[in-house]
Amino acid sequence: MSAKIIDGKKVADLTIANLRKDVEQWVERGNRRPFLKVVQVGNDPASSAYIGSKTNACKKVGIDTDTTHLPDTVSAKDLKKSIIQFNNDDSIDGILVQLPLPSHLSSHDVIESIDYRKDVDGFHPMNIGRLSVDQPTFKSCTPAGILELFNYYSIPVKSKHAVVVGASNIVGSPMAVMLSRENNTGKATTTICHKFTRDLTTHTISADILIVAAGHPNLIKAEMVKEGAVVIDVGINRVADETSERGYKLVGDCDFDAIREKASWITPVPGGVGPMTVAMLMKNTLLAAKKSIYPD
Ligand code: GUN
């Protein structure tokens, strides 16, 4: 079997084109253009690249944005002060603090200081909690983007065995919640694996849907995947590549070439999940501007 490719770039471009129409209608009706405030602490090159993709998408969708840069030595108090100022600024609809943060800062404290009504990443405990009980919420962008891909390609989730590798707050945990809820996008039997899981293969081999968000290049090899499985690779790892001008290339967590021969569907890296994450951030920012999740 040679897997069909899940073209996240194409679906993200379609999503962005539709969101652009929604934003224009919103503005034509006399509303202010949505505004996304991005906060970058330090100068991590990968974070700068992700922020570049996000602000670029804002331009395409017609969302206003700017980035506040803070030094990597910023104190927790000063960072919180900035966030509170953005919380209180009625011209700001969404706030995104790019992670990871320098080690002296607690990402939990920083995320909790964001007004949950502006938490377009969907990381605030209020939004994660509401996700867990099926209440309207800002859905974390990467897992929400993966569900959009299943919907676009008519890949069924209900009653399948979904195995999520990686239990992060950003991807693995909310992904497992979304897949396991008894709603229209869920109803999967869900297993969550992490770095303490013994014999990972015993779990991955039984997955109808395998979602890998571990941040380890080549973690998942073909012999760990069931014939005909749907494989979603969330990993974005930089590995040295002398043939590339920038000196590195991006690879996922899965051995793409070998798994492609076994899976029924597979996402490439880059061009799979990544663009969908950004598209979902745009969707959440418009929802925030419209106050659709949390009306006044
Ligand atoms: N770092 C890696 N992924 C993300 C994301 O989706 N949002 C934020 N804010 N930081 C990240």
Residues whose N, C-alpha, C, O or C-beta is under 5 A from the ligand:
A	BS01	GUN	L96 V97 Q98 L99 P100 D121
